[in-house]
Amino acid sequence: MEKRGSADETEVQTRLRMLERIIASARFGGNAAEFARAAGVSQSQISDMRKGKKSFGDKVARKMERQAG
């Protein structure tokens, strides 16, 4: 049985694709540090997410989406 709130592999891949798209957008121009500031998270947290060293669930994903606009 899967833990409540945990993300399956497809969700994780989707979140990572969206994260990359947002960072690459015209607003951030590929600058992860700018995105991290706008999203209210540390640059190291973004880096760890992108490298797959740190996962993030719906709550963190939604927070970053709201904060980054």
Secondary structure, DSSP 8 states (H G I E B T S, - for coil): ---TT---HHHHHHHHHHHHHHHHSTTTTT-HHHHHHHHTS-HHHHHHHHHTSS---HHHHHHHHHHH-
